[in-house]
Amino acid sequence: MKHIEIEISEIKLIEAYKVEEIGTIHFYLGKGPHEGEYQFILKDGIIIKSYAHCYNSNGITIGRYLNNEKRITLIEKTRYKINNS
């Protein structure tokens, strides 16, 4: 596991990625995040990836928290995967 510290002011953009499998049905139970990972794009162009299951003390994912409280732009993207079973 990698530990990286960055300044919040250095984050330019947050991308939230969700993976959808074509040909399957998705059920979202509980309060888990719909996205699978976040990518934090820094002002100098460096991209840092983080799982979406990182929460703050109020149960809000780190990407949603930074979007709501620190007003950092959050873009939601979907990747599609073909289910070959």
Gaussian input, Z-matrix of N, CA and C with variables (Angstrom, degrees):
# hf/3-21g

backbone

0 1
 N
 C     1     B1
 C     2     B2     1     A1
 N     3     B3     2     A2     1     D1
 C     4     B4     3     A3     2     D2
 C     5     B5     4     A4     3     D3
 N     6     B6     5     A5     4     D4
 C     7     B7     6     A6     5     D5
 C     8     B8     7     A7     6     D6
 N     9     B9     8     A8     7     D7
 C    10    B10     9     A9     8     D8
 C    11    B11    10    A10     9     D9
 N    12    B12    11    A11    10    D10
 C    13    B13    12    A12    11    D11
 C    14    B14    13    A13    12    D12
 N    15    B15    14    A14    13    D13
 C    16    B16    15    A15    14    D14
 C    17    B17    16    A16    15    D15
 N    18    B18    17    A17    16    D16
 C    19    B19    18    A18    17    D17
 C    20    B20    19    A19    18    D18
 N    21    B21    20    A20    19    D19
 C    22    B22    21    A21    20    D20
 C    23    B23    22    A22    21    D21
 N    24    B24    23    A23    22    D22
 C    25    B25    24    A24    23    D23
 C    26    B26    25    A25    24    D24
 N    27    B27    26    A26    25    D25
 C    28    B28    27    A27    26    D26
 C    29    B29    28    A28    27    D27
 N    30    B30    29    A29    28    D28
 C    31    B31    30    A30    29    D29
 C    32    B32    31    A31    30    D30
 N    33    B33    32    A32    31    D31
 C    34    B34    33    A33    32    D32
 C    35    B35    34    A34    33    D33
 N    36    B36    35    A35    34    D34
 C    37    B37    36    A36    35    D35
 C    38    B38    37    A37    36    D36
 N    39    B39    38    A38    37    D37
 C    40    B40    39    A39    38    D38
 C    41    B41    40    A40    39    D39
 N    42    B42    41    A41    40    D40
 C    43    B43    42    A42    41    D41
 C    44    B44    43    A43    42    D42
 N    45    B45    44    A44    43    D43
 C    46    B46    45    A45    44    D44
 C    47    B47    46    A46    45    D45
 N    48    B48    47    A47    46    D46
 C    49    B49    48    A48    47    D47
 C    50    B50    49    A49    48    D48
 N    51    B51    50    A50    49    D49
 C    52    B52    51    A51    50    D50
 C    53    B53    52    A52    51    D51
 N    54    B54    53    A53    52    D52
 C    55    B55    54    A54    53    D53
 C    56    B56    55    A55    54    D54
 N    57    B57    56    A56    55    D55
 C    58    B58    57    A57    56    D56
 C    59    B59    58    A58    57    D57
 N    60    B60    59    A59    58    D58
 C    61    B61    60    A60    59    D59
 C    62    B62    61    A61    60    D60
 N    63    B63    62    A62    61    D61
 C    64    B64    63    A63    62    D62
 C    65    B65    64    A64    63    D63
 N    66    B66    65    A65    64    D64
 C    67    B67    66    A66    65    D65
 C    68    B68    67    A67    66    D66
 N    69    B69    68    A68    67    D67
 C    70    B70    69    A69    68    D68
 C    71    B71    70    A70    69    D69
 N    72    B72    71    A71    70    D70
 C    73    B73    72    A72    71    D71
 C    74    B74    73    A73    72    D72
 N    75    B75    74    A74    73    D73
 C    76    B76    75    A75    74    D74
 C    77    B77    76    A76    75    D75
 N    78    B78    77    A77    76    D76
 C    79    B79    78    A78    77    D77
 C    80    B80    79    A79    78    D78
 N    81    B81    80    A80    79    D79
 C    82    B82    81    A81    80    D80
 C    83    B83    82    A82    81    D81
 N    84    B84    83    A83    82    D82
 C    85    B85    84    A84    83    D83
 C    86    B86    85    A85    84    D84
 N    87    B87    86    A86    85    D85
 C    88    B88    87    A87    86    D86
 C    89    B89    88    A88    87    D87
 N    90    B90    89    A89    88    D88
 C    91    B91    90    A90    89    D89
 C    92    B92    91    A91    90    D90
 N    93    B93    92    A92    91    D91
 C    94    B94    93    A93    92    D92
 C    95    B95    94    A94    93    D93
 N    96    B96    95    A95    94    D94
 C    97    B97    96    A96    95    D95
 C    98    B98    97    A97    96    D96
 N    99    B99    98    A98    97    D97
 C   100   B100    99    A99    98    D98
 C   101   B101   100   A100    99    D99
 N   102   B102   101   A101   100   D100
 C   103   B103   102   A102   101   D101
 C   104   B104   103   A103   102   D102
 N   105   B105   104   A104   103   D103
 C   106   B106   105   A105   104   D104
 C   107   B107   106   A106   105   D105
 N   108   B108   107   A107   106   D106
 C   109   B109   108   A108   107   D107
 C   110   B110   109   A109   108   D108
 N   111   B111   110   A110   109   D109
 C   112   B112   111   A111   110   D110
 C   113   B113   112   A112   111   D111
 N   114   B114   113   A113   112   D112
 C   115   B115   114   A114   113   D113
 C   116   B116   115   A115   114   D114
 N   117   B117   116   A116   115   D115
 C   118   B118   117   A117   116   D116
 C   119   B119   118   A118   117   D117
 N   120   B120   119   A119   118   D118
 C   121   B121   120   A120   119   D119
 C   122   B122   121   A121   120   D120
 N   123   B123   122   A122   121   D121
 C   124   B124   123   A123   122   D122
 C   125   B125   124   A124   123   D123
 N   126   B126   125   A125   124   D124
 C   127   B127   126   A126   125   D125
 C   128   B128   127   A127   126   D126
 N   129   B129   128   A128   127   D127
 C   130   B130   129   A129   128   D128
 C   131   B131   130   A130   129   D129
 N   132   B132   131   A131   130   D130
 C   133   B133   132   A132   131   D131
 C   134   B134   133   A133   132   D132
 N   135   B135   134   A134   133   D133
 C   136   B136   135   A135   134   D134
 C   137   B137   136   A136   135   D135
 N   138   B138   137   A137   136   D136
 C   139   B139   138   A138   137   D137
 C   140   B140   139   A139   138   D138
 N   141   B141   140   A140   139   D139
 C   142   B142   141   A141   140   D140
 C   143   B143   142   A142   141   D141
 N   144   B144   143   A143   142   D142
 C   145   B145   144   A144   143   D143
 C   146   B146   145   A145   144   D144
 N   147   B147   146   A146   145   D145
 C   148   B148   147   A147   146   D146
 C   149   B149   148   A148   147   D147
 N   150   B150   149   A149   148   D148
 C   151   B151   150   A150   149   D149
 C   152   B152   151   A151   150   D150
 N   153   B153   152   A152   151   D151
 C   154   B154   153   A153   152   D152
 C   155   B155   154   A154   153   D153
 N   156   B156   155   A155   154   D154
 C   157   B157   156   A156   155   D155
 C   158   B158   157   A157   156   D156
 N   159   B159   158   A158   157   D157
 C   160   B160   159   A159   158   D158
 C   161   B161   160   A160   159   D159
 N   162   B162   161   A161   160   D160
 C   163   B163   162   A162   161   D161
 C   164   B164   163   A163   162   D162
 N   165   B165   164   A164   163   D163
 C   166   B166   165   A165   164   D164
 C   167   B167   166   A166   165   D165
 N   168   B168   167   A167   166   D166
 C   169   B169   168   A168   167   D167
 C   170   B170   169   A169   168   D168
 N   171   B171   170   A170   169   D169
 C   172   B172   171   A171   170   D170
 C   173   B173   172   A172   171   D171
 N   174   B174   173   A173   172   D172
 C   175   B175   174   A174   173   D173
 C   176   B176   175   A175   174   D174
 N   177   B177   176   A176   175   D175
 C   178   B178   177   A177   176   D176
 C   179   B179   178   A178   177   D177
 N   180   B180   179   A179   178   D178
 C   181   B181   180   A180   179   D179
 C   182   B182   181   A181   180   D180
 N   183   B183   182   A182   181   D181
 C   184   B184   183   A183   182   D182
 C   185   B185   184   A184   183   D183
 N   186   B186   185   A185   184   D184
 C   187   B187   186   A186   185   D185
 C   188   B188   187   A187   186   D186
 N   189   B189   188   A188   187   D187
 C   190   B190   189   A189   188   D188
 C   191   B191   190   A190   189   D189
 N   192   B192   191   A191   190   D190
 C   193   B193   192   A192   191   D191
 C   194   B194   193   A193   192   D192
 N   195   B195   194   A194   193   D193
 C   196   B196   195   A195   194   D194
 C   197   B197   196   A196   195   D195
 N   198   B198   197   A197   196   D196
 C   199   B199   198   A198   197   D197
 C   200   B200   199   A199   198   D198
 N   201   B201   200   A200   199   D199
 C   202   B202   201   A201   200   D200
 C   203   B203   202   A202   201   D201
 N   204   B204   203   A203   202   D202
 C   205   B205   204   A204   203   D203
 C   206   B206   205   A205   204   D204
 N   207   B207   206   A206   205   D205
 C   208   B208   207   A207   206   D206
 C   209   B209   208   A208   207   D207
 N   210   B210   209   A209   208   D208
 C   211   B211   210   A210   209   D209
 C   212   B212   211   A211   210   D210
 N   213   B213   212   A212   211   D211
 C   214   B214   213   A213   212   D212
 C   215   B215   214   A214   213   D213
 N   216   B216   215   A215   214   D214
 C   217   B217   216   A216   215   D215
 C   218   B218   217   A217   216   D216
 N   219   B219   218   A218   217   D217
 C   220   B220   219   A219   218   D218
 C   221   B221   220   A220   219   D219
 N   222   B222   221   A221   220   D220
 C   223   B223   222   A222   221   D221
 C   224   B224   223   A223   222   D222
 N   225   B225   224   A224   223   D223
 C   226   B226   225   A225   224   D224
 C   227   B227   226   A226   225   D225
 N   228   B228   227   A227   226   D226
 C   229   B229   228   A228   227   D227
 C   230   B230   229   A229   228   D228
 N   231   B231   230   A230   229   D229
 C   232   B232   231   A231   230   D230
 C   233   B233   232   A232   231   D231
 N   234   B234   233   A233   232   D232
 C   235   B235   234   A234   233   D233
 C   236   B236   235   A235   234   D234
 N   237   B237   236   A236   235   D235
 C   238   B238   237   A237   236   D236
 C   239   B239   238   A238   237   D237
 N   240   B240   239   A239   238   D238
 C   241   B241   240   A240   239   D239
 C   242   B242   241   A241   240   D240
 N   243   B243   242   A242   241   D241
 C   244   B244   243   A243   242   D242
 C   245   B245   244   A244   243   D243
 N   246   B246   245   A245   244   D244
 C   247   B247   246   A246   245   D245
 C   248   B248   247   A247   246   D246
 N   249   B249   248   A248   247   D247
 C   250   B250   249   A249   248   D248
 C   251   B251   250   A250   249   D249
 N   252   B252   251   A251   250   D250
 C   253   B253   252   A252   251   D251
 C   254   B254   253   A253   252   D252

   B1=1.4500
   B2=1.5223
   B3=1.3100
   B4=1.4517
   B5=1.5186
   B6=1.3084
   B7=1.4628
   B8=1.5289
   B9=1.3356
   B10=1.4645
   B11=1.5188
   B12=1.3108
   B13=1.4598
   B14=1.5202
   B15=1.3404
   B16=1.4609
   B17=1.5210
   B18=1.2954
   B19=1.4694
   B20=1.5224
   B21=1.3254
   B22=1.4608
   B23=1.5255
   B24=1.3183
   B25=1.4643
   B26=1.5266
   B27=1.3389
   B28=1.4554
   B29=1.5230
   B30=1.3472
   B31=1.4617
   B32=1.5278
   B33=1.3152
   B34=1.4658
   B35=1.5248
   B36=1.3527
   B37=1.4512
   B38=1.5210
   B39=1.3324
   B40=1.4577
   B41=1.5262
   B42=1.3259
   B43=1.4579
   B44=1.5284
   B45=1.3334
   B46=1.4592
   B47=1.5191
   B48=1.3308
   B49=1.4644
   B50=1.5189
   B51=1.3264
   B52=1.4618
   B53=1.5132
   B54=1.3342
   B55=1.4645
   B56=1.5180
   B57=1.3189
   B58=1.4658
   B59=1.5152
   B60=1.3155
   B61=1.4497
   B62=1.5236
   B63=1.3217
   B64=1.4584
   B65=1.5212
   B66=1.3250
   B67=1.4559
   B68=1.5168
   B69=1.3140
   B70=1.4653
   B71=1.5239
   B72=1.3066
   B73=1.4595
   B74=1.5208
   B75=1.3303
   B76=1.4529
   B77=1.5227
   B78=1.3166
   B79=1.4576
   B80=1.5208
   B81=1.3199
   B82=1.4564
   B83=1.5242
   B84=1.3190
   B85=1.4567
   B86=1.5214
   B87=1.2929
   B88=1.4535
   B89=1.5116
   B90=1.3278
   B91=1.4529
   B92=1.5161
   B93=1.3144
   B94=1.4553
   B95=1.5155
   B96=1.3315
   B97=1.4676
   B98=1.5209
   B99=1.3204
   B100=1.4641
   B101=1.5187
   B102=1.3286
   B103=1.4536
   B104=1.5344
   B105=1.3174
   B106=1.4533
   B107=1.5181
   B108=1.3355
   B109=1.4603
   B110=1.5191
   B111=1.3245
   B112=1.4611
   B113=1.5140
   B114=1.3210
   B115=1.4456
   B116=1.5159
   B117=1.3226
   B118=1.4551
   B119=1.5176
   B120=1.3214
   B121=1.4577
   B122=1.5249
   B123=1.3195
   B124=1.4533
   B125=1.5215
   B126=1.3158
   B127=1.4575
   B128=1.5242
   B129=1.3441
   B130=1.4619
   B131=1.5358
   B132=1.3654
   B133=1.4558
   B134=1.5195
   B135=1.3186
   B136=1.4612
   B137=1.5303
   B138=1.3414
   B139=1.4618
   B140=1.5200
   B141=1.3248
   B142=1.4558
   B143=1.5191
   B144=1.3480
   B145=1.4609
   B146=1.5148
   B147=1.3347
   B148=1.4592
   B149=1.5210
   B150=1.3336
   B151=1.4547
   B152=1.5195
   B153=1.3120
   B154=1.4607
   B155=1.5282
   B156=1.3194
   B157=1.4617
   B158=1.5160
   B159=1.3207
   B160=1.4682
   B161=1.5240
   B162=1.3304
   B163=1.4623
   B164=1.5178
   B165=1.3340
   B166=1.4570
   B167=1.5293
   B168=1.3117
   B169=1.4722
   B170=1.5334
   B171=1.3272
   B172=1.4596
   B173=1.5232
   B174=1.3282
   B175=1.4574
   B176=1.5192
   B177=1.3361
   B178=1.4614
   B179=1.5222
   B180=1.3432
   B181=1.4650
   B182=1.5178
   B183=1.3235
   B184=1.4603
   B185=1.5330
   B186=1.3260
   B187=1.4665
   B188=1.5188
   B189=1.3395
   B190=1.4741
   B191=1.5242
   B192=1.3287
   B193=1.4652
   B194=1.5251
   B195=1.3256
   B196=1.4613
   B197=1.5239
   B198=1.3229
   B199=1.4574
   B200=1.5274
   B201=1.3187
   B202=1.4700
   B203=1.5161
   B204=1.3276
   B205=1.4657
   B206=1.5239
   B207=1.3139
   B208=1.4667
   B209=1.5247
   B210=1.3401
   B211=1.4671
   B212=1.5289
   B213=1.3291
   B214=1.4640
   B215=1.5238
   B216=1.3173
   B217=1.4620
   B218=1.5233
   B219=1.3357
   B220=1.4630
   B221=1.5152
   B222=1.3197
   B223=1.4601
   B224=1.5191
   B225=1.3307
   B226=1.4626
   B227=1.5181
   B228=1.3294
   B229=1.4571
   B230=1.5206
   B231=1.3236
   B232=1.4585
   B233=1.5189
   B234=1.3229
   B235=1.4643
   B236=1.5201
   B237=1.3118
   B238=1.4640
   B239=1.5179
   B240=1.3294
   B241=1.4599
   B242=1.5252
   B243=1.3202
   B244=1.4562
   B245=1.5246
   B246=1.3284
   B247=1.4593
   B248=1.5215
   B249=1.3227
   B250=1.4691
   B251=1.5136
   B252=1.3164
   B253=1.4747
   B254=1.4969
   A1=108.99
   A2=115.76
   A3=122.25
   A4=110.54
   A5=116.42
   A6=121.78
   A7=107.96
   A8=115.70
   A9=121.38
   A10=108.49
   A11=115.44
   A12=120.33
   A13=108.57
   A14=115.64
   A15=120.65
   A16=108.20
   A17=115.07
   A18=120.81
   A19=108.53
   A20=117.04
   A21=120.86
   A22=110.65
   A23=116.72
   A24=119.96
   A25=112.30
   A26=118.16
   A27=121.60
   A28=113.26
   A29=117.97
   A30=121.29
   A31=109.11
   A32=115.54
   A33=121.73
   A34=111.12
   A35=117.23
   A36=122.29
   A37=109.13
   A38=116.17
   A39=121.63
   A40=107.40
   A41=116.30
   A42=121.39
   A43=107.77
   A44=116.67
   A45=122.86
   A46=108.08
   A47=117.28
   A48=121.83
   A49=111.13
   A50=114.61
   A51=122.63
   A52=107.15
   A53=117.48
   A54=121.56
   A55=108.17
   A56=116.50
   A57=123.07
   A58=108.38
   A59=117.17
   A60=121.05
   A61=108.36
   A62=116.54
   A63=121.62
   A64=108.72
   A65=116.95
   A66=121.90
   A67=113.86
   A68=117.66
   A69=120.54
   A70=109.83
   A71=115.58
   A72=122.48
   A73=107.68
   A74=116.85
   A75=121.76
   A76=110.12
   A77=116.18
   A78=122.90
   A79=107.59
   A80=116.52
   A81=120.95
   A82=108.22
   A83=116.31
   A84=122.41
   A85=108.63
   A86=116.67
   A87=120.43
   A88=111.99
   A89=114.93
   A90=120.66
   A91=113.23
   A92=118.48
   A93=120.93
   A94=111.24
   A95=116.64
   A96=119.38
   A97=111.58
   A98=116.57
   A99=121.30
   A100=110.41
   A101=117.47
   A102=120.40
   A103=109.75
   A104=115.33
   A105=120.58
   A106=113.54
   A107=116.75
   A108=119.43
   A109=110.48
   A110=113.89
   A111=121.88
   A112=108.55
   A113=115.56
   A114=121.06
   A115=107.27
   A116=115.53
   A117=121.81
   A118=107.17
   A119=116.11
   A120=121.67
   A121=107.28
   A122=115.27
   A123=120.89
   A124=110.84
   A125=116.29
   A126=121.64
   A127=112.41
   A128=117.48
   A129=120.05
   A130=112.99
   A131=116.92
   A132=121.75
   A133=115.31
   A134=118.47
   A135=121.64
   A136=109.02
   A137=116.42
   A138=121.97
   A139=109.03
   A140=116.75
   A141=122.69
   A142=107.98
   A143=116.25
   A144=121.41
   A145=110.38
   A146=115.19
   A147=121.31
   A148=108.74
   A149=116.41
   A150=119.80
   A151=109.74
   A152=117.37
   A153=121.75
   A154=111.93
   A155=118.22
   A156=120.76
   A157=113.10
   A158=117.74
   A159=122.39
   A160=107.53
   A161=116.85
   A162=122.46
   A163=111.35
   A164=115.62
   A165=119.19
   A166=108.67
   A167=118.33
   A168=121.51
   A169=113.09
   A170=118.77
   A171=122.16
   A172=112.88
   A173=118.30
   A174=121.99
   A175=114.54
   A176=117.80
   A177=122.31
   A178=108.18
   A179=116.80
   A180=119.24
   A181=110.00
   A182=115.12
   A183=120.20
   A184=112.53
   A185=117.17
   A186=120.08
   A187=112.61
   A188=116.50
   A189=120.54
   A190=111.03
   A191=117.00
   A192=120.94
   A193=110.68
   A194=116.58
   A195=119.83
   A196=111.76
   A197=117.06
   A198=121.03
   A199=110.81
   A200=117.92
   A201=121.54
   A202=113.30
   A203=117.03
   A204=120.58
   A205=113.94
   A206=117.32
   A207=120.94
   A208=112.79
   A209=117.26
   A210=124.13
   A211=112.89
   A212=116.28
   A213=120.75
   A214=107.19
   A215=117.00
   A216=121.95
   A217=111.23
   A218=116.24
   A219=123.12
   A220=108.49
   A221=116.23
   A222=121.90
   A223=107.67
   A224=116.48
   A225=120.92
   A226=109.17
   A227=116.44
   A228=122.31
   A229=108.79
   A230=115.88
   A231=121.69
   A232=109.18
   A233=115.80
   A234=121.84
   A235=106.69
   A236=116.84
   A237=120.93
   A238=109.79
   A239=114.69
   A240=122.38
   A241=107.35
   A242=117.04
   A243=121.29
   A244=108.56
   A245=115.73
   A246=121.62
   A247=108.01
   A248=118.41
   A249=122.80
   A250=113.61
   A251=119.02
   A252=118.84
   A253=112.77
   D1=135.56
   D2=-177.70
   D3=-98.88
   D4=141.04
   D5=177.81
   D6=-117.81
   D7=118.33
   D8=-179.74
   D9=-128.67
   D10=135.43
   D11=174.76
   D12=-112.70
   D13=131.00
   D14=176.75
   D15=-134.27
   D16=155.01
   D17=175.81
   D18=-79.67
   D19=136.21
   D20=179.05
   D21=-60.31
   D22=-34.02
   D23=-179.09
   D24=-67.03
   D25=-16.60
   D26=179.04
   D27=-84.00
   D28=-10.53
   D29=-178.74
   D30=-81.08
   D31=123.99
   D32=-179.71
   D33=-92.47
   D34=-38.67
   D35=-170.76
   D36=-156.73
   D37=148.44
   D38=175.15
   D39=-121.89
   D40=131.37
   D41=174.99
   D42=-113.68
   D43=127.91
   D44=177.66
   D45=-103.83
   D46=120.41
   D47=-177.32
   D48=-106.46
   D49=133.19
   D50=175.56
   D51=-121.69
   D52=134.77
   D53=178.99
   D54=-103.50
   D55=122.06
   D56=177.47
   D57=-108.93
   D58=131.01
   D59=175.08
   D60=-93.07
   D61=123.94
   D62=-179.71
   D63=-70.64
   D64=130.30
   D65=178.99
   D66=92.73
   D67=10.54
   D68=178.16
   D69=-124.55
   D70=162.88
   D71=177.01
   D72=-108.89
   D73=136.59
   D74=-178.66
   D75=-110.83
   D76=133.02
   D77=173.86
   D78=-117.75
   D79=125.65
   D80=178.14
   D81=-103.73
   D82=110.34
   D83=-178.98
   D84=-107.48
   D85=138.10
   D86=178.31
   D87=78.40
   D88=-161.42
   D89=-175.22
   D90=-104.76
   D91=20.05
   D92=179.93
   D93=-65.09
   D94=157.70
   D95=-179.17
   D96=-71.47
   D97=148.88
   D98=176.86
   D99=-79.47
   D100=-27.44
   D101=179.20
   D102=-87.90
   D103=158.82
   D104=-177.94
   D105=-98.68
   D106=-30.37
   D107=-179.77
   D108=-152.73
   D109=159.77
   D110=173.72
   D111=-115.35
   D112=146.06
   D113=169.96
   D114=-119.94
   D115=120.71
   D116=178.75
   D117=-96.47
   D118=116.88
   D119=-179.31
   D120=-99.71
   D121=116.85
   D122=-177.25
   D123=-84.33
   D124=164.91
   D125=-177.40
   D126=-63.72
   D127=-26.11
   D128=179.21
   D129=-90.22
   D130=7.55
   D131=175.34
   D132=94.03
   D133=-6.94
   D134=178.95
   D135=-71.73
   D136=139.04
   D137=179.02
   D138=-112.11
   D139=127.41
   D140=178.09
   D141=-117.00
   D142=126.28
   D143=-179.69
   D144=-97.50
   D145=145.62
   D146=178.37
   D147=-146.45
   D148=143.03
   D149=174.67
   D150=-66.31
   D151=150.12
   D152=-178.40
   D153=-78.12
   D154=-5.96
   D155=-178.51
   D156=-88.97
   D157=20.92
   D158=173.97
   D159=-94.65
   D160=117.43
   D161=-175.13
   D162=-114.87
   D163=155.49
   D164=170.21
   D165=-89.62
   D166=-174.43
   D167=-175.25
   D168=-67.15
   D169=-18.26
   D170=178.88
   D171=-93.57
   D172=3.85
   D173=178.67
   D174=82.10
   D175=18.44
   D176=178.63
   D177=-101.48
   D178=135.38
   D179=179.11
   D180=-63.03
   D181=153.33
   D182=-174.38
   D183=-61.34
   D184=-37.20
   D185=178.52
   D186=-66.59
   D187=-43.22
   D188=178.52
   D189=-67.43
   D190=-37.31
   D191=178.17
   D192=-62.28
   D193=-48.52
   D194=-179.78
   D195=-64.11
   D196=-33.42
   D197=176.82
   D198=-68.34
   D199=-46.02
   D200=-176.41
   D201=-75.41
   D202=-45.92
   D203=-172.64
   D204=-89.44
   D205=-36.88
   D206=-175.17
   D207=-104.81
   D208=0.03
   D209=175.88
   D210=58.74
   D211=39.31
   D212=174.72
   D213=-90.79
   D214=132.95
   D215=-176.43
   D216=-60.74
   D217=131.64
   D218=177.94
   D219=-117.61
   D220=123.70
   D221=177.81
   D222=-113.11
   D223=127.76
   D224=178.79
   D225=-95.66
   D226=130.03
   D227=-179.78
   D228=-129.33
   D229=152.01
   D230=179.68
   D231=-122.90
   D232=132.14
   D233=173.13
   D234=-105.85
   D235=139.17
   D236=-179.24
   D237=-107.81
   D238=137.43
   D239=-179.73
   D240=-124.92
   D241=134.68
   D242=179.80
   D243=-87.11
   D244=126.83
   D245=179.07
   D246=-86.04
   D247=115.30
   D248=-175.89
   D249=-98.04
   D250=21.14
   D251=-178.18
   D252=-87.38

